[in-house]
Amino acid sequence: MASEAEGQWVLMATGRSPTNIAVIKYWGKRDEALILPINDSISVTLDPDHLSATTTVAVSPSFASDRMWLNGKEISLSGGRFQSCLREIRKRARDFEDEKKGIKVNQADWEKLHVHIASYNNFPTAAGLASSAAGLACLVFTLGKLMNVKEDYGELSSIARQGSGSACRSIYGGFVKWCMGKKDDGSDSIAVQLADEAHWTDLVIIIAVVSSKQKETSSTSGMRDSVETSPLLQYRAQTVVPSRVLKMEETIKNRDFESFAKLTCADSNQFHAVCLDTSPPIFYMNDTSHRIISLVEKWNHSEGAPQVAYTFDAGPNAVLIARNRKTAARLLQKLLYYFPPQNKDLSSYLVGDKSILSDAGLHSMEDVEALSAPPEMKIQDQKFTGDVSYFICSRIGAGPKVIADESQALLDSATGLPRGV
């Protein structure tokens, strides 16, 4: 190792990775340590402009230990999952030279260098919106860039999987399949891209953030309980999911929204049925989640064909996928009729792609208050103000990318500590 000022240099990289939402769910592991699933799963990657993790990683001979900060707070890096990702990336690191800064790191040196990691999610953490998927995918991707790792994305997805199962699917944009694999060492349990983000651009995604609180039952412990106690989970993994995955792949290929919506809703409902079949039962959804399902089901039925698909991960937040932008605008009208903002502030009540408000003709709270009740609902005058924290409007997006602009780095390039510390 050599540098312009021996021992004083800091080498950094910053990346951004999206989150993903499974439309065919992953629930249950056949190997806890390697995070190997009991079934294949399929997800859509969300636009990183709206839901993503940004991570800066740095190495320096002056760092005394590995350290990490999440959303500004220092957290422990001693967990096995973080250590697995660090170990696997360091194992694949290669020689690196920055001639401009006069820094040269040989392959063997990476093992001796401690890392500082700062990560920030632009959406709620541990609330059932796959924050760990974005965060661990971003960590693996950005560490790989810093340490000059040349492995392909399939190999990177295998490493990300060891940090958080669904993180392997955030290594790609568009539509992604996580193959469960058959090998005991997990080497064939990787993610593959079914179609990129340009394949089906009509789709618009609206997320109702019902709660941004950390969930009572973590996905890890919930899965373990389901594997041990739910007969329905075994039936689902062995009988239902294999054929459902094949149908979903065909549906995505053909951009067949009717089939896509039916499969997505059915799989979400079965996942939550497995949670109820677990002992003790797990309740991720709440009354607001159920009201949103009822709204979508009744609208779809009244139209004679699905207009919107719904899916819920391990939390109460609704991910609603509309067949096109016009439908998404109508969906937003219905949602805001039943779930108006408590503080009367429309501009902060919908984040992400705010232009959908104009498409829906909603420019002010007066427009929201003038909305007509959805005709398909029997009880039309009931409203649930305050039951939704806010909405996010997004679309299908691209995979991870490097952020070259050093002003966006989360660590100080001189000290390797979070900016402002």
C-alpha positions in Angstrom: 0.0 0.0 0.0 1.3 3.4 -0.9 -0.1 6.9 -1.1 0.7 10.6 -1.3 0.6 10.8 2.5 1.2 7.3 3.9 -1.6 6.2 6.2 -3.7 9.4 5.8 -5.6 8.6 2.6 -9.3 7.7 2.4 -10.7 5.8 -0.6 -14.5 6.1 -1.1 -17.3 5.0 -3.4 -21.0 5.9 -3.3 -23.9 4.0 -4.8 -27.6 4.0 -4.9 -29.8 0.9 -5.0 -33.6 0.5 -5.4 -36.0 -1.4 -3.3 -38.2 -4.1 -4.8 -41.7 -5.5 -4.1 -42.4 -9.2 -4.6 -45.4 -10.1 -6.7 -44.7 -13.8 -6.0 -43.6 -13.8 -2.4 -40.5 -15.2 -0.7 -41.4 -16.6 2.7 -39.4 -19.3 4.4 -35.8 -20.5 4.3 -34.4 -24.0 3.8 -31.1 -22.8 5.2 -31.0 -20.0 7.8 -27.3 -19.3 7.6 -27.0 -19.0 3.8 -30.5 -17.6 3.4 -31.7 -20.1 0.9 -35.5 -19.9 0.2 -38.0 -22.7 0.0 -39.5 -21.3 -3.2 -38.7 -19.1 -6.2 -39.9 -15.5 -6.1 -40.5 -12.7 -8.6 -40.4 -8.9 -7.9 -40.7 -5.5 -9.5 -37.9 -3.0 -8.9 -39.2 0.4 -8.0 -37.8 3.7 -9.3 -34.8 4.6 -7.1 -35.7 8.3 -7.4 -38.6 7.4 -5.1 -37.5 4.5 -3.0 -33.9 3.7 -2.6 -30.9 3.3 -0.3 -27.8 5.5 -0.8 -24.6 4.1 0.6 -21.0 5.5 0.9 -18.2 3.0 1.7 -14.7 4.1 2.6 -11.4 2.4 3.5 -8.3 3.9 5.0 -5.2 2.6 6.9 -6.2 5.1 9.6 -9.5 3.4 10.4 -9.2 1.4 13.6 -12.3 -0.8 13.1 -15.3 -1.5 10.8 -18.1 1.0 11.5 -21.5 1.7 10.1 -24.1 4.5 10.3 -27.7 4.0 9.2 -29.8 7.1 8.7 -27.3 9.1 10.8 -27.1 6.7 13.7 -24.2 4.4 14.4 -25.2 0.7 14.4 -23.3 -2.5 15.1 -21.6 -4.3 12.3 -21.0 -7.4 14.3 -24.1 -9.2 12.9 -23.5 -12.3 10.8 -25.2 -10.9 7.7 -23.1 -7.8 7.5 -20.0 -9.9 8.1 -21.0 -12.4 5.4 -21.2 -9.6 2.8 -18.0 -8.0 3.9 -16.1 -11.3 3.9 -17.4 -12.4 0.4 -16.6 -9.0 -1.2 -13.1 -8.8 0.4 -12.5 -12.4 -0.9 -13.2 -11.2 -4.5 -11.4 -7.9 -4.3 -8.7 -7.1 -6.8 -5.7 -4.8 -7.2 -6.7 -1.2 -7.4 -4.8 2.0 -8.3 -5.8 5.6 -8.2 -2.9 7.3 -10.0 -4.4 10.8 -9.4 -4.4 10.4 -5.6 -1.2 8.2 -5.7 -3.1 5.3 -4.0 -2.4 1.7 -4.8 -4.1 -1.2 -3.0 -3.0 -4.8 -3.7 -5.4 -7.6 -3.6 -4.1 -8.9 -0.2 -4.3 -5.5 1.4 -8.1 -5.3 1.3 -8.3 -7.9 4.1 -6.3 -5.6 6.4 -8.2 -2.4 5.6 -11.2 -1.5 7.8 -14.3 0.0 6.2 -16.6 2.8 7.2 -20.2 2.6 5.8 -22.9 5.2 5.8 -26.3 4.3 4.5 -29.5 6.4 4.1 -33.0 5.2 3.1 -35.3 7.7 1.5 -38.3 5.7 2.8 -39.3 4.1 6.2 -37.0 1.4 7.5 -38.3 -2.0 8.8 -41.9 -1.0 8.0 -42.6 -3.7 5.3 -41.2 -1.7 2.3 -38.1 -3.9 1.8 -35.7 -1.4 3.2 -33.2 -4.2 4.0 -33.3 -5.3 0.3 -32.3 -1.8 -0.9 -29.7 -1.4 1.9 -27.9 -4.7 1.6 -28.0 -4.6 -2.2 -26.5 -1.1 -2.1 -23.8 -2.2 0.4 -22.7 -5.2 -1.8 -22.8 -3.2 -5.0 -20.9 -0.2 -3.6 -18.3 -2.3 -1.8 -17.8 -4.2 -5.0 -17.1 -1.0 -6.9 -14.7 0.3 -4.2 -12.7 -3.0 -4.1 -12.6 -3.5 -7.8 -14.7 -6.6 -7.8 -15.3 -7.9 -11.4 -17.9 -10.6 -10.7 -21.1 -10.4 -12.7 -24.5 -9.3 -11.3 -25.6 -12.9 -10.7 -22.6 -13.5 -8.4 -23.2 -10.1 -6.7 -26.9 -11.1 -6.1 -25.7 -14.3 -4.4 -23.6 -12.2 -2.0 -26.4 -9.7 -1.4 -28.7 -12.7 -0.6 -26.5 -13.6 2.3 -27.2 -10.2 3.8 -31.0 -10.1 3.2 -32.8 -12.6 1.0 -34.8 -10.2 -1.0 -31.7 -7.9 -1.5 -30.5 -10.3 -4.3 -33.5 -9.0 -6.4 -32.5 -5.4 -6.0 -29.2 -6.0 -7.9 -31.3 -5.7 -11.1 -33.9 -3.2 -12.4 -37.3 -4.2 -14.0 -38.7 -7.6 -13.3 -36.5 -10.0 -11.4 -36.7 -13.7 -10.4 -34.9 -15.1 -7.4 -34.2 -18.8 -8.3 -34.3 -20.8 -5.1 -31.6 -23.2 -6.3 -31.0 -26.8 -5.4 -27.3 -26.9 -4.2 -26.5 -27.0 -0.5 -23.8 -24.4 -0.8 -26.3 -21.9 -2.3 -24.2 -21.2 -5.4 -27.2 -21.5 -7.7 -29.6 -19.4 -5.5 -29.2 -16.2 -7.5 -31.3 -13.5 -9.1 -31.9 -13.2 -12.8 -33.6 -10.4 -14.7 -36.7 -11.4 -16.5 -37.2 -8.0 -18.2 -35.7 -4.6 -17.8 -37.4 -1.4 -16.7 -38.3 -0.4 -20.3 -40.3 -3.6 -20.9 -43.6 -2.5 -19.4 -43.7 1.3 -19.0 -47.5 1.6 -18.7 -47.6 0.5 -15.1 -47.9 3.0 -12.3 -47.3 2.2 -8.7 -49.0 3.9 -5.7 -48.0 2.9 -2.2 -50.2 3.7 0.7 -47.9 4.1 3.8 -50.3 2.9 6.4 -47.6 2.8 9.1 -44.0 3.7 9.0 -43.4 2.1 12.4 -41.1 -0.8 12.8 -43.2 -4.0 12.6 -43.8 -6.1 15.7 -42.7 -9.4 14.2 -39.6 -9.2 12.0 -39.6 -11.1 8.7 -36.7 -13.3 9.9 -38.5 -14.5 13.0 -41.9 -14.7 11.2 -40.5 -16.9 8.5 -38.9 -19.2 11.0 -42.2 -19.7 12.8 -44.0 -20.3 9.6 -41.6 -22.9 8.4 -41.8 -24.7 11.7 -45.6 -24.5 12.2 -47.6 -23.8 9.0 -48.8 -26.8 6.9 -50.1 -24.2 4.4 -46.6 -22.9 3.8 -45.3 -26.4 2.8 -48.3 -26.8 0.4 -47.7 -23.3 -1.0 -44.0 -23.9 -1.6 -44.3 -27.3 -3.1 -47.6 -27.2 -5.0 -48.8 -23.6 -5.6 -45.7 -21.4 -6.3 -43.9 -23.5 -9.0 -46.8 -23.2 -11.4 -47.6 -19.7 -10.3 -44.0 -18.6 -11.1 -44.2 -20.0 -14.6 -47.6 -18.2 -15.2 -46.1 -14.9 -13.9 -43.1 -15.2 -16.1 -45.4 -15.6 -19.2 -47.7 -12.8 -18.0 -44.7 -10.4 -17.7 -43.4 -11.4 -21.1 -46.7 -10.7 -22.7 -47.6 -7.6 -20.6 -50.9 -9.3 -19.8 -52.2 -7.0 -17.0 -55.4 -9.0 -16.2 -53.4 -12.2 -15.5 -50.6 -10.2 -13.7 -53.2 -8.6 -11.4 -54.9 -11.8 -10.5 -51.7 -13.6 -9.8 -50.3 -10.7 -7.7 -53.4 -10.4 -5.6 -53.8 -14.1 -5.1 -50.2 -14.5 -4.0 -50.3 -11.6 -1.6 -53.4 -13.1 0.0 -52.0 -16.5 0.3 -48.8 -15.2 1.9 -50.9 -13.5 4.6 -53.0 -16.6 4.9 -49.7 -18.5 5.7 -49.0 -15.8 8.4 -52.4 -16.5 10.0 -51.7 -20.3 9.7 -48.5 -19.8 11.7 -48.5 -20.5 15.4 -48.7 -18.1 17.0 -50.5 -16.3 14.2 -48.7 -13.2 12.6 -50.8 -10.1 11.8 -48.9 -7.8 9.4 -52.0 -6.2 7.8 -54.5 -4.0 9.8 -58.0 -2.6 9.2 -56.7 0.0 6.8 -55.0 -2.6 4.7 -58.2 -4.6 4.6 -60.2 -1.5 3.5 -57.8 -0.8 0.7 -58.1 -4.4 -0.5 -61.9 -4.1 -0.4 -61.8 -0.9 -2.4 -59.6 -2.4 -5.1 -61.6 -5.7 -5.3 -64.9 -3.9 -5.6 -63.6 -1.5 -8.3 -62.0 -4.3 -10.3 -65.3 -6.3 -10.1 -67.4 -3.3 -11.1 -65.2 -2.8 -14.2 -65.4 -6.4 -15.3 -61.6 -6.7 -15.5 -58.7 -5.9 -13.1 -57.7 -2.2 -13.1 -55.3 -2.4 -10.2 -53.3 -5.1 -8.5 -52.5 -5.0 -4.8 -49.7 -6.7 -2.8 -48.6 -6.4 0.8 -45.2 -7.5 2.1 -44.6 -8.1 5.8 -46.4 -5.0 6.9 -49.6 -3.0 6.5 -48.5 -0.8 3.6 -50.4 -1.3 0.4 -48.5 -1.5 -2.9 -51.0 -0.8 -5.7 -50.0 -1.4 -9.3 -52.3 0.3 -11.9 -52.5 -0.8 -15.5 -51.8 2.7 -16.8 -51.5 6.3 -15.8 -55.2 7.1 -16.4 -56.2 4.3 -14.1 -53.6 5.4 -11.5 -55.2 8.9 -11.5 -58.7 7.4 -10.9 -57.2 5.2 -8.2 -55.7 8.2 -6.5 -59.1 10.0 -6.5 -60.7 7.0 -4.8 -58.0 6.6 -2.2 -58.0 10.3 -1.3 -61.8 10.3 -1.0 -61.6 7.6 1.7 -58.2 8.6 3.2 -57.8 12.4 3.0 -54.8 14.0 4.8 -55.3 14.8 8.4 -53.3 18.0 8.3 -54.9 19.3 5.1 -51.5 19.5 3.4 -51.8 17.8 0.0 -48.3 18.6 -1.2 -46.6 16.5 1.5 -49.3 13.8 1.5 -48.1 12.4 -1.9 -44.4 12.1 -2.5 -42.5 10.7 -5.5 -44.1 11.5 -8.8 -46.3 14.4 -7.8 -47.5 15.0 -11.3 -50.1 12.3 -10.8 -52.0 14.8 -8.7 -52.5 17.0 -11.8 -53.5 14.0 -13.8 -56.2 13.3 -11.2 -57.3 16.9 -11.2 -56.3 17.4 -7.6 -54.5 20.7 -7.2 -55.7 21.7 -3.7 -57.6 20.3 -0.7 -60.7 21.9 -2.1 -60.4 19.5 -5.1 -60.1 16.5 -2.6 -63.1 17.6 -0.6 -65.1 17.9 -3.8 -64.4 14.3 -4.9 -67.5 12.1 -5.4 -67.9 8.8 -3.5 -66.8 5.8 -5.6 -70.1 4.3 -6.8 -69.0 0.7 -6.3 -68.8 1.1 -2.6 -71.9 0.4 -0.5 -71.0 2.7 2.4 -70.1 5.8 0.6 -70.0 8.6 3.2 -67.5 7.0 5.6 -64.0 8.5 5.6 -60.9 7.4 7.4 -58.9 10.6 7.8 -55.4 10.0 9.3 -55.4 6.2 8.7 -52.8 6.6 5.9 -49.6 8.5 6.7 -48.9 9.4 3.1 -48.8 8.1 -0.4 -45.9 7.4 -2.8 -46.3 7.4 -6.5 -43.6 5.5 -8.4 -43.0 3.3 -11.4 -40.8 0.4 -12.3 -37.2 1.4 -12.2 -33.5 0.6 -12.9 -31.0 -1.3 -10.8 -28.1 0.0 -8.7 -25.8 2.8 -10.0 -22.6 4.5 -8.9 -22.9 8.2 -7.8 -19.8 9.9 -9.0 -20.6 13.3 -7.6 -18.6 13.4 -4.3 -20.9 16.2 -2.9 -23.6 13.4 -2.6 -21.3 11.2 -0.5 -22.5 10.5 3.0 -18.9 10.3 4.4 -16.4 13.1 4.6 -13.6 12.4 2.0 -10.9 13.7 4.5 -12.0 11.9 7.7 -14.1 9.0 6.5 -16.7 9.9 9.1 -20.3 11.0 8.4 -20.6 14.6 7.2 -21.0 17.0 10.1 -19.5 14.6 12.6 
